[in-house]
Amino acid sequence: MKLPCDICMWGLIPMIKRELVLNLYQDHNINKTSISIKLGITKGSVTQYIQGKRASDSGKLRKLKQIDSLIKKLAKLIATKKLSKKDIAQKFCQICKSAQKETGIC
């Protein structure tokens, strides 16, 4: 039996991470190593998100203007301010909760 949390863990969360990584990498010119440190993920994961090997269907989130806006705001905060991992996690959770409500995915 798949629980809603399973769907979020394997579907929605990776899509949000990919969009955040792409935004940091493409729009804010942050290198892969810095992204991996800031987000607490491996450099290999960052590379896979960028190459579309993980969460390749994340473009669906770009169509949701509110979610896309929240991801871009978080990326800008990460790029321009020194946020703690706790702050990033809290803001990430807010995006995930908003996406859950808007998409009904989990």
C-alpha positions as CSV (number, residue, x, y, z in Angstrom):
1,M,0.0,0.0,0.0
2,K,1.3,3.4,-1.0
3,L,0.8,6.0,1.7
4,P,0.5,9.7,0.8
5,C,3.9,10.3,2.4
6,D,5.4,7.8,0.1
7,I,4.1,9.7,-2.9
8,C,5.5,13.0,-1.5
9,M,8.8,11.4,-0.7
10,W,9.3,9.8,-4.1
11,G,7.5,12.3,-6.3
12,L,6.8,15.8,-5.0
13,I,9.9,16.4,-2.9
14,P,12.4,15.5,-5.6
15,M,10.5,17.7,-8.1
16,I,10.8,20.7,-5.7
17,K,14.5,19.9,-5.1
18,R,15.1,19.8,-8.8
19,E,13.5,23.1,-9.5
20,L,15.4,24.7,-6.6
21,V,18.7,23.2,-7.9
22,L,18.0,24.4,-11.4
23,N,17.1,27.9,-10.2
24,L,20.2,28.2,-8.1
25,Y,22.5,26.8,-10.9
26,Q,21.0,28.6,-13.9
27,D,19.5,31.8,-12.6
28,H,21.9,32.5,-9.7
29,N,25.1,31.0,-11.2
30,I,25.9,29.0,-8.1
31,N,28.2,26.1,-8.7
32,K,27.3,22.5,-8.0
33,T,29.6,22.1,-5.0
34,S,28.1,25.2,-3.3
35,I,24.5,24.0,-4.1
36,S,25.3,20.6,-2.5
37,I,26.6,22.2,0.6
38,K,23.8,24.7,0.9
39,L,21.1,22.0,0.4
40,G,22.8,19.2,2.2
41,I,22.8,16.9,-0.7
42,T,25.6,15.2,-2.7
43,K,27.2,16.9,-5.6
44,G,26.2,13.8,-7.6
45,S,22.6,14.5,-6.7
46,V,22.9,18.0,-7.9
47,T,24.3,16.8,-11.2
48,Q,21.5,14.4,-11.6
49,Y,18.9,17.0,-11.0
50,I,20.6,19.4,-13.5
51,Q,20.8,16.7,-16.1
52,G,17.2,15.6,-15.6
53,K,18.1,12.1,-14.4
54,R,16.1,12.8,-11.2
55,A,12.6,14.2,-11.1
56,S,12.6,14.9,-14.8
57,D,8.9,15.7,-14.7
58,S,9.5,18.7,-12.3
59,G,8.4,21.1,-15.1
60,K,4.9,20.4,-14.0
61,L,5.6,22.6,-10.9
62,R,6.6,25.6,-13.2
63,K,3.1,25.6,-14.5
64,L,1.8,26.3,-10.9
65,K,2.6,30.0,-10.6
66,Q,2.3,30.1,-6.8
67,I,4.7,27.1,-6.3
68,D,7.1,28.4,-9.0
69,S,7.2,31.8,-7.3
70,L,7.8,30.2,-3.9
71,I,10.7,28.1,-5.3
72,K,12.2,31.2,-6.9
73,K,11.9,33.2,-3.7
74,L,13.7,30.5,-1.7
75,A,16.4,30.2,-4.4
76,K,17.0,34.0,-4.2
77,L,17.2,33.8,-0.4
78,I,19.7,31.0,-0.5
79,A,21.7,32.8,-3.2
80,T,21.8,36.2,-1.4
81,K,21.6,35.5,2.3
82,K,23.2,33.1,4.7
83,L,20.3,30.9,5.6
84,S,20.7,28.0,8.1
85,K,19.8,24.5,7.0
86,K,16.9,24.7,9.4
87,D,15.6,27.9,7.7
88,I,16.0,26.3,4.3
89,A,14.2,23.2,5.5
90,Q,11.3,25.2,7.0
91,K,10.8,27.2,3.8
92,F,11.1,24.0,1.8
93,C,8.4,22.4,3.9
94,Q,6.1,25.5,3.3
95,I,6.6,25.0,-0.5
96,C,5.8,21.3,-0.2
97,K,2.7,21.9,1.8
98,S,1.5,24.5,-0.7
99,A,2.2,22.2,-3.6
100,Q,0.3,19.4,-1.8
101,K,-2.7,21.6,-1.5
102,E,-2.5,22.9,-5.0
103,T,-1.8,19.6,-6.8
104,G,-3.5,17.0,-4.5
105,I,-0.5,14.8,-5.1
106,C,-0.2,13.7,-1.5
